[in-house]
């Protein structure tokens, strides 16, 4: 133990130089790794944002629940009108078919 203390006293500046050198090298390696990881995640983020934007654009093309409900109400209302006309004898089935084909 005493030999180790004496060795450190005589070679203190060399030991500290070695410790600081290793600390400097390790810090540099860590910063390089962090920079590489940050660059990789930035590229992935850009790719994911572009995919998300394209998905949002495709989603905007579909009808909303309110639009579907409104269209369904119009169709059902027309069906009730045609059914009422057919029951009362105001129109025949072929007349209703012709009206529907004319609207398409």
Phi, psi and omega per residue, in radians:
X1 nan -0.734 -3.139
X2 -1.151 -0.604 3.109
X3 -1.128 -0.668 3.130
X4 -1.143 -0.737 3.107
X5 -1.115 -0.775 3.118
X6 -1.115 -0.705 3.116
X7 -1.092 -0.740 3.119
X8 -1.163 -0.672 3.130
X9 -1.120 -0.691 -3.115
X10 -1.352 -0.526 -3.078
X11 -2.033 0.549 -3.088
X12 -1.065 -0.803 -3.098
X13 -1.132 -0.595 3.112
X14 -1.233 -0.717 3.129
X15 -1.131 -0.790 3.119
X16 -1.135 -0.664 3.095
X17 -1.075 -0.773 3.128
X18 -1.108 -0.746 3.139
X19 -1.112 -0.818 3.133
X20 -1.145 -0.633 3.115
X21 -1.107 -0.829 3.123
X22 -1.116 -0.665 3.098
X23 -1.120 -0.725 3.127
X24 -1.126 -0.770 3.134
X25 -1.136 -0.761 -3.130
X26 -1.138 -0.657 3.109
X27 -1.142 -0.718 3.120
X28 -1.126 -0.724 3.114
X29 -1.125 -0.712 3.126
X30 -1.124 -0.765 3.133
X31 -1.108 -0.683 3.112
X32 -1.140 -0.721 3.113
X33 -1.124 -0.744 3.130
X34 -1.123 -0.676 3.118
X35 -1.120 -0.745 3.122
X36 -1.136 -0.745 3.127
X37 -1.139 -0.724 3.117
X38 -1.093 -0.719 3.124
X39 -1.115 -0.751 3.135
X40 -1.090 -0.786 3.129
X41 -1.190 -0.572 3.082
X42 -1.132 -0.739 3.103
X43 -1.119 -0.747 3.108
X44 -1.114 -0.671 3.134
X45 -1.120 -0.741 3.133
X46 -1.101 -0.778 3.124
X47 -1.090 -0.758 -3.131
X48 -1.166 -0.641 3.098
X49 -1.136 -0.687 3.122
X50 -1.178 -0.675 3.080
X51 -1.128 -0.715 3.132
X52 -1.117 -0.711 3.100
X53 -1.092 -0.755 3.136
X54 -1.146 -0.655 3.090
X55 -1.151 -0.672 3.112
X56 -1.157 -0.637 3.103
X57 -1.157 -0.693 3.106
X58 -1.190 -0.662 3.137
X59 -1.147 -0.593 -3.135
X60 -1.163 -0.356 -3.139
X61 -1.311 -0.400 -3.105
X62 -1.422 2.722 -3.136
X63 -1.297 2.563 3.076
X64 -1.448 2.965 -3.140
X65 -1.104 -0.641 3.129
X66 -1.165 -0.719 3.118
X67 -1.120 -0.706 3.104
X68 -1.134 -0.766 3.134
X69 -1.087 -0.764 3.130
X70 -1.089 -0.750 3.125
X71 -1.144 -0.684 3.108
X72 -1.108 -0.701 3.121
X73 -1.127 -0.686 3.109
X74 -1.116 -0.783 -3.135
X75 -1.115 -0.768 -3.140
X76 -1.160 -0.659 3.095
X77 -1.107 -0.773 3.096
X78 -1.099 -0.681 3.100
X79 -1.058 -0.771 3.137
X80 -1.110 -0.669 3.109
X81 -1.123 -0.817 -3.139
X82 -1.118 -0.687 3.132
X83 -1.150 -0.735 3.121
X84 -1.120 -0.762 3.111
X85 -1.099 -0.687 -3.136
X86 -1.191 -0.715 3.140
X87 -1.161 -0.660 -3.105
X88 -1.456 -0.106 3.100
X89 1.401 0.269 -3.142
X90 -1.290 -0.473 3.134
X91 -2.571 2.781 3.135
X92 -1.690 2.989 -3.137
X93 -1.118 -0.628 3.126
X94 -1.197 -0.598 3.070
X95 -1.115 -0.749 3.121
X96 -1.111 -0.741 3.107
X97 -1.054 -0.735 3.118
X98 -1.129 -0.689 3.090
X99 -1.089 -0.776 -3.133
X100 -1.124 -0.770 3.133
X101 -1.157 -0.552 3.106
X102 -1.212 -0.573 3.137
X103 -1.317 -0.457 3.136
X104 -1.312 nan nan
